[in-house]
Amino acid sequence: MKDQMSRRSFLAASGAIAGTTLLNPLSEAKAETVSSQAKTLEKIRVALVGTGSRGCSMWGSSLVKDYSAYIEFAGLCDKNQGRVETGKRLIGASCPTYTDFEKMMRETKPALLIVTTMDATHHEFIIRGLESGADVITEKPLTTDEKKVQAILDAEKKTGKNCRITFNYRYSPHRAKIWELLKAGEIGELTSVDFHWYLDTSHGADYFRRWHRLTECSGSLWVHKASHHFDLLNWWIDSDPESVYALGNLNFYGKNGKYRAENCRSCRHTNECKFYFDIMKDSYYKQLYVDNEKYDGYLRDGCVFRNDINIFDKMAATIRYKNGVQVSYSLTAYSPYEGYRIAFNGTKGRIDAWIQESHPVSDVNYDEIVVARNFSKREYIQIPFGTSGHGGGDKLLKDQIFLPGTPDPFKQCADTRDGAFACLTGIAARNSIASGKPVDIASLTTLQPQAVKEYRRI
């Protein structure tokens, strides 16, 4: 209580410090210049493979709405013929649709391919896209195992084309401010990081309803979800992960449940089960998934207690970086709230941050970073909430990709090397659990960890 009171007094006296330097890096003057350039530039021909909810919204309707001056859809592809037609309507595109990827690439000849398919198939479309002469943007994770990572690296080198990974978490103003503080040496030399992520019983449970529940499809949450977190660590620490030792188990979902069915609509326990999900109340999901089940049998409202679930719902890892930084990381997928706690320990102090993404406890409109320097008072930095998804990162990410000449002052652009090390960290964790031993990341692919991370603007 004493600490809370001193904190309040400090905030009242100082007004705290606003993270104003981390709003959209496009100034008004720059935005006007970009807008005028668009009138003389030829539009980029874009093809999209994977018309699920992420493809249709984040990389579909959003691009049509906000970036149609710069891009045009040349083709949409999905293995589900009903979903690709539904996706076209939801996106608002006027291009041809395909269930045959090779045919789409031959006929439309896009300059840019966006990959938003099931994780385990990313490598197939990335490689064929590169070989077809297109640059590629892919949703995270890059892929799901070390052999596929190597195949992507080899294809990019062979073709000379580029693949970019959409790590939108980097673009959140709150996380960018942390990067800025670390770069400025505010806590001296970084020595260790404590990073603990919590998925709640709504969002967290949803991974166990979908294809993500199978390691062979998603690489497990170590790869599908945690690659986001590992990329943040790699970016903040500015070094490559060197070794991983991990533990994990399935303690809550899957075989641990009291009730069980194939999916929620076929369940006899809808009144008792707190995880009952009525997909018919969600018009978007009904149109995209339920109305198209007849083509491939995919159930978007799968039971979170199905016996075939083989991913972990609790995970912990110790990660050593090439520059000597140590990380303690954990992920829990059945928390009553969603968010994370992170602390950076340095030779001159410590940075603490706590983000709660669901069940807000107050009406404040900012996130906070606490900088505690040795032998000094704490400093409280308030970052206004972002105005787009993922903490404000989504819009900034897409601006940097699609608006010509957008700067990259915080080195947020992520290439295949970034994508590889992010998912290799999760792959190493998965392999460590299987073997019971630490895993050296250098043993997985031809990539060798560096003490200072490479940066390449693409």
Secondary structure, 3 states (H helix, E strand, C coil): CHHHHHHHHHHHHHCCEECHHHCCCCCHHHHHHHHHHHCCCCCEEEEEECCCHHHHHHHHHHHHHHHCCCEEEEEEECCCHHHHHHHHHHHCCCCCEECCHHHHHHHHCCCEEEECCCHHHHHHHHHHHHHCCCEEEECCCCCCCHHHHHHHHHHHHHHCCCEEECCHHHHCHHHHHHHHHHHCCCCCCEEEEEEEEEEECCHHHHCCCCHHHCHHHHCCHHHHCHHHHHHHHHHHHCCCEEEEEEEEECCCCHHHCCCCCCEHHHCCCCCCCCCCCCHHHCHHHHHHCHHHHHHHCCCCCECCCCCCCCCCCEEEEEEEECCCCEEEEEEEEEECCCEEEEEEEECCEEEEEEEECCCCCCCCCEEEEEEEECCCCEEEEEEECCCCHHHHHHHHHHHHHHCCCCCCCCCCCCEHHHHHHHHHHHHHHHHHHHHCCCEEHHHCCCCCCCCCCCCCCC
